[in-house]
Structures are given as C-alpha cells and as structure tokens.
Amino acid sequence: MSTASVAVVGLGVVGSRVARQLTSSGIPVLVHDTRADLQNVTARALKATGIIDLADLRPETSPLVVLATPAGQSEMARLMVELGLHVVCTSDDVDDIEIQLALDELARSRGVGVVVGAAASPGLSGLLVAELAMRVDELDEIHVGVHGTGGPACARQHHRALAGVAPGWHDREWINRPGGSGRELLWFPEPIGGRDCYRAELADPITLHRAFPSATRISARMSATRRDRLTARLPMMSPPHAEGGLGGVRVEIRGSKNGARRTEVAGVAERTGIISGAVAAATAAAMLASEKTPVGVSVLGDGRLNNTALLDDVIRRGITVFEYAGSGA
C-alpha cells in the first residue's frame, strides 16, 4: 500500500494537522470536509486532492481513511469498512467508540483493519501504557490523567464529560461513577504541573481494557476547575478557543517486577490537537506501509500493533515524552 494515498475526512484542528503531517512524510493525501471553502483552501495549501463524494473512494488507490470529524464517526467508519477501506478513527466519545469497537466482525469479513481512538486520550495513552508495561512482569493497574482540549468540538465533548457517567474497571468488574467526583491531584509534565483531576466520561478505560485485559483496575480522570464542575451540566459559558490551550496526557501503571511492587509514570505536555494529529498520522502511515495490517478492530496498545514503532514515530513528529524521574526507585 506504500504508493497509495490516504483520505483525511474532517479538516478541523486535528484533521488539518493529520493531512499536513502525512504530506510532510511524502504520503499523497485526499481531503474532505463539509465546509467546501475549508476543503479547497487546505487542498491548495497542501497540494492535495479534494474529495466531493466519499463513496467514490476505492481501495486500489486510496486504501485508508482517517476520520477526524467531531464525535459521531461510527456511521462513517461503517461506510468506509463496507467499501473495503482501512480506517483510523480519532473520536474520544464513549458511545461512539463502543459502536466502533462493535465493527470488528464486519471489518474481518471485509479483510480490513480499523484502529479506534487514535488521538491523545485515548490513543497516546495506550502507546504510553504499552511502553511502560514492558518494565513490569505483571501489570495490575492503569490510571490516566487528561488536561486540556483540542478544537471546539473536543472542548464541548470534554465539557459534557464532567457531567456524564465515568466508566471504570475495578477488580475485574465494570463500575460507573458520577462525573466530577473522585478528586485526585495529578502531576503533569511542566509547565502544566499539578492539577486537580476528577472522574469523567472518558473512553480510556474501555480501550485500555481491550488492549490490556490482565489489568485489574483501570481509571481515567480529567483536570477541572471549580467553575468547570459547577457549570458542567449547563451550556458552555464562553465559546471554546479555536485551537485549545496546552494539553497533557499522563499515564501511571502499577505492577510487579521480580516480586517487588513497581510504579511507572510518563506523560506529555503539548497542545492536544498537535498530540492527536501526530498520533493519527503515525498510525495511518504505519498502516499504509504495512503489508500485514491487523484485520478487524484494534486500539493503540493492542499487542497486534507495533506500539514501540508507533510511539517512536509520534516522538519523531515532535511530541516529547517525559518520565517521572523517581519511577522505580
């Protein structure tokens, strides 16, 4: 598939960065957005080809699609799979991701691969867990912290997440806790530093459980201010920033090494849109270059994927990974 092109659907903060990253890697790109003016501007800037009708895509020339539209990607993902195309999804919406995970049987019947949650969280979180998990003999717990948002759609999704139901995997059982509860001070790489984080309707426990089924506890929290929590069930008080501010992803694993308890922590501090763009682009590039793309649905961190190579490519694309200096002491 190495000489084929990648179709990028949705040219917001994440999609535009995915298209730019792929183009800079020498991969031909097709672009599509419901906003015709944005599609035309992006196509000209990247010397890419605009797509009017996605149903015209053919696996012989454009075997892979990156979906970077707002939440609600599952219907489009199904259409692309039915066309015989590999798909990279960037949605972080819990309901959307659960529907995408259910596409496994259809994807296998069509002989294509679908990577779900290829963004910052979930996405980079899975790659970081896979990296840290190699340092323990047994992986028991995974805890994710998220700070900041990408574009406006991402900001609205995270605003709703604090008012939603937070899924968690606890002692090998699914539990649902109210969003905005369970305050915990988590330390992100500077300049973010320490932030109060709370349970929220985040998809990481769902994707990470699929990738690391042996873990007995998996949780995810997002940073929030007092105002964020008080207004979570109300419309956003001010329009979200077009680019979002500095974001962060923090992963902590707990397990054992040679019979001794061990904790490992790693994280990233960067604009969320930049993180998501790099992760999705690295995933798409790897799938395009591979002659043995895993068939069916997978998530980042899945043992069927080359997670080390994916994380290395994300780092090459400008994302710096920090590690807690006291880890393993």
C-alpha positions as a printed Julia matrix, in Angstrom:
329×3 Matrix{Float64}:
   0.0     0.0    0.0
   3.06    2.26   0.19
   2.37    4.18  -3.06
  -1.31    4.74  -2.33
  -2.95    7.82  -0.85
  -4.69    8.48   2.45
  -8.06   10.21   2.64
  -8.47   12.61   5.56
 -12.1    13.35   6.42
 -12.66   16.42   8.58
 -10.24   19.34   8.42
 -10.58   20.91  11.83
  -7.75   21.24  14.33
  -6.88   17.54  14.27
  -7.68   16.69  10.65
  -5.7    19.57   9.18
  -2.67   18.51  11.22
  -3.03   14.89  10.15
  -3.11   15.95   6.5
  -0.08   18.2    6.97
   1.87   15.5    8.82
   1.17   12.89   6.16
   2.06   15.27   3.34
   5.35   16.13   5.04
   6.07   12.39   5.18
   5.68   12.17   1.4
   2.31   10.41   1.51
  -0.27   11.6   -1.06
  -3.36   12.94   0.66
  -7.0    13.36  -0.33
  -9.03   15.77   1.8
 -12.73   16.13   2.52
 -14.77   18.49   4.67
 -18.41   19.5    4.64
 -17.16   23.1    4.53
 -16.25   23.42   0.87
 -14.24   26.6    1.34
 -12.05   25.0    4.01
 -11.58   21.91   1.88
 -10.47   23.99  -1.1
  -8.07   26.11   0.96
  -6.5    23.06   2.58
  -6.19   21.21  -0.71
  -4.4    24.15  -2.31
  -2.09   24.68   0.66
  -1.03   21.03   0.8
  -1.23   20.38  -2.94
  -3.74   17.68  -2.11
  -6.83   16.5   -3.96
 -10.29   17.39  -2.71
 -12.98   14.71  -2.49
 -16.59   15.55  -3.23
 -18.2    12.14  -2.65
 -16.56    9.72  -0.21
 -18.43    6.85  -1.85
 -16.07    7.29  -4.81
 -13.06    6.13  -2.76
 -11.54    2.87  -3.96
  -9.2     0.56  -2.0
  -6.94    0.18  -5.05
  -5.89    3.84  -4.96
  -6.92    5.14  -1.52
  -7.0     2.14   0.8
  -7.03    4.08   4.07
  -9.22    6.79   5.59
  -8.55    8.93   8.67
 -11.76   10.15  10.29
 -11.16   13.46  12.08
 -14.73   14.72  12.23
 -16.47   15.6   15.52
 -17.9    12.76  17.62
 -20.27   10.57  15.66
 -17.7     8.81  13.47
 -19.14    5.31  13.78
 -21.6     5.59  10.88
 -18.88    6.92   8.57
 -16.49    4.23   9.78
 -19.03    1.54   8.9
 -19.48    3.0    5.42
 -15.72    3.04   4.83
 -15.37   -0.55   6.03
 -18.18   -1.64   3.7
 -16.22   -0.01   0.85
 -13.23   -2.2    1.76
 -11.12    0.6    3.25
  -8.89    0.57   6.32
  -9.96    3.2    8.87
  -8.27    5.27  11.57
 -10.78    6.86  13.97
  -9.93    9.8   16.23
 -13.16   10.14  18.23
 -12.91   10.18  22.03
 -16.65    9.9   22.68
 -17.55    6.86  24.8
 -20.72    5.89  22.92
 -19.06    6.46  19.55
 -16.08    4.3   20.47
 -18.25    1.45  21.76
 -20.1     1.36  18.42
 -16.79    1.42  16.53
 -15.46   -1.49  18.59
 -18.54   -3.46  17.54
 -17.42   -3.2   13.89
 -14.88   -5.98  14.44
 -16.87   -8.75  12.75
 -17.74   -6.57   9.75
 -14.12   -5.43   9.37
 -12.88   -9.02   9.48
 -15.4   -10.07   6.86
 -14.13   -7.29   4.58
 -10.48   -8.04   5.34
  -9.7    -4.52   6.6
  -8.33   -3.0    9.78
  -9.96   -0.35  11.95
  -7.95    1.46  14.63
 -10.23    3.06  17.21
  -9.28    6.02  19.4
  -6.1     7.11  17.6
  -5.78   10.52  19.25
  -4.4    11.87  22.53
  -6.73   10.21  25.01
  -7.44    7.53  24.07
  -4.56    6.89  21.69
  -1.28    8.19  23.05
  -2.37    6.88  26.44
  -2.38    3.34  25.02
   1.07    3.74  23.47
   2.49    5.03  26.75
   0.97    2.14  28.7
   2.44   -0.34  26.21
   5.88    1.24  26.66
   5.71    1.25  30.46
   4.2    -2.23  30.65
   7.42   -3.73  29.29
   9.1    -2.73  32.57
   6.96   -4.96  34.78
   6.35   -8.68  34.91
   2.69   -8.25  35.82
   0.53   -5.22  35.03
  -2.15   -4.66  37.67
  -3.37   -1.07  37.43
  -3.58    1.68  34.8
  -4.54    5.24  35.65
  -4.83    8.0   33.04
  -4.96   11.76  33.56
  -6.0    14.24  30.88
  -5.61   18.02  30.78
  -6.87   20.47  28.15
  -8.75   20.06  24.88
  -8.19   20.29  21.14
 -10.56   22.23  18.88
 -14.07   23.49  19.69
 -15.75   20.1   19.19
 -13.27   18.49  21.57
 -13.83   21.25  24.14
 -17.6    20.73  24.04
 -17.15   16.97  24.4
 -14.92   17.37  27.46
 -17.37   19.89  28.96
 -20.1    17.25  28.74
 -17.78   14.55  30.09
 -17.71   16.1   33.57
 -21.49   15.78  33.75
 -21.58   12.25  32.37
 -21.09    8.78  33.78
 -17.45    7.78  34.25
 -16.71    4.15  33.3
 -14.03    2.32  35.25
 -12.62   -1.18  35.54
 -12.32   -2.11  39.22
 -11.29   -5.54  40.47
 -12.3    -7.08  37.14
 -15.75   -5.52  37.11
 -17.15   -2.52  35.28
 -18.31    0.29  37.54
 -19.98    3.6   36.71
 -19.29    6.64  38.86
 -20.67   10.18  38.53
 -18.54   12.59  36.56
 -16.95   15.33  38.63
 -16.36   13.04  41.62
 -13.19   11.45  42.99
 -10.83   14.42  43.13
  -7.17   13.49  42.85
  -4.11   15.72  42.48
  -2.14   14.55  39.46
   1.19   15.91  38.3
   1.68   16.5   34.58
   4.93   17.49  32.84
   5.8    21.16  33.17
   4.58   23.76  32.51
   1.23   22.15  33.41
   2.3    20.88  36.81
  -0.14   19.67  39.45
  -3.86   19.72  38.67
  -6.97   18.6   40.49
  -8.49   15.86  38.35
 -11.9    14.22  38.53
 -13.72   11.24  37.13
 -15.33   11.95  33.77
 -16.99   10.18  30.87
 -13.72    9.24  29.2
 -13.14    6.3   26.85
  -9.66    5.3   28.03
 -10.82    2.57  30.44
 -12.75    0.94  27.59
  -9.91    0.98  25.05
  -7.2     0.15  27.6
  -9.16   -2.83  28.93
  -9.32   -4.16  25.39
  -5.55   -3.76  24.97
  -4.54   -4.86  28.48
  -7.2    -7.31  29.73
  -4.98   -8.58  32.56
  -5.1    -5.24  34.4
  -7.46   -5.42  37.38
  -8.05   -1.68  37.73
  -8.27    0.99  35.04
  -9.38    4.57  35.62
  -9.3     7.92  33.84
  -9.62   11.45  35.19
  -9.57   14.88  33.63
  -8.44   18.19  35.09
 -11.16   20.65  36.03
 -11.59   23.88  37.93
 -14.35   24.58  40.42
 -16.2    26.51  37.7
 -15.84   23.61  35.26
 -17.56   21.3   37.72
 -20.31   23.74  38.64
 -21.2    24.5   35.02
 -20.72   21.02  33.53
 -24.49   20.47  33.22
 -25.06   23.89  31.67
 -24.25   25.21  28.19
 -20.65   26.41  27.86
 -20.41   29.92  29.32
 -17.99   31.14  26.65
 -17.13   29.92  23.14
 -14.27   27.39  23.12
 -10.89   28.51  21.83
 -10.32   27.64  18.18
  -7.05   25.82  18.89
  -7.38   24.89  22.54
  -4.64   25.58  25.06
  -1.76   23.5   26.3
  -2.89   19.94  26.89
  -1.44   16.97  28.68
  -1.68   13.2   28.93
  -0.39   11.38  31.99
  -0.21    7.6   32.38
   0.6     5.71  35.56
   0.91    1.94  35.73
   1.34   -0.25  38.78
   2.58   -3.8   38.77
   5.34   -6.08  39.96
   8.91   -6.76  38.86
  10.81   -9.71  40.32
   8.22   -9.91  43.07
   8.53   -6.24  44.11
   5.83   -3.6   43.6
   6.64   -1.05  40.94
   5.06    2.16  39.67
   5.91    3.83  36.36
   4.71    7.26  35.22
   5.07    9.0   31.85
   3.38   11.97  30.25
   3.24   14.63  27.57
   2.61   18.38  27.66
   1.61   19.82  24.28
  -1.44   21.24  22.53
  -3.99   18.45  22.39
  -4.63   18.97  18.68
  -0.93   18.57  17.96
  -0.76   15.36  20.01
  -3.83   13.9   18.31
  -2.6    14.88  14.85
   0.77   13.22  15.4
  -0.77   10.02  16.79
  -3.34    9.68  14.0
  -0.74   10.44  11.31
   1.73    7.92  12.75
  -1.0     5.28  12.88
  -2.1     5.95   9.3
   1.48    5.94   7.99
   2.2     2.62   9.71
  -0.95    1.01   8.32
  -0.23    2.31   4.84
   3.33    0.99   4.89
   2.48   -2.4    6.37
   1.7    -5.4    4.23
   0.17   -7.14   7.25
  -2.23   -4.64   8.76
  -4.16   -6.41  11.55
  -7.63   -7.29  10.28
 -10.56   -6.29  12.46
 -10.8    -3.63  15.14
  -7.8    -2.73  17.29
  -6.81    0.02  19.7
  -3.42    1.59  20.33
  -1.58   -0.53  22.86
  -3.03   -3.71  21.32
  -0.38   -6.43  21.13
  -1.12   -6.94  17.42
   0.31   -3.49  16.69
   3.95   -2.42  16.75
   3.39    0.04  19.58
   7.08    0.79  20.09
   7.5     1.83  16.45
   4.3     3.89  16.62
   5.46    5.75  19.74
   8.87    6.35  18.16
   7.16    7.87  15.12
   4.96   10.07  17.32
   8.12   11.34  19.02
   9.77   11.97  15.64
   6.74   14.06  14.74
   7.57   16.48  17.55
   5.89   15.05  20.66
   8.22   14.9   23.67
   7.52   12.19  26.24
   8.55   12.86  29.83
   9.09   10.27  32.54
   8.83   10.71  36.28
  12.45   10.71  37.49
  11.69    8.77  40.67
   9.98    5.91  38.85
  11.04    2.5   40.06
  13.08    3.87  42.95
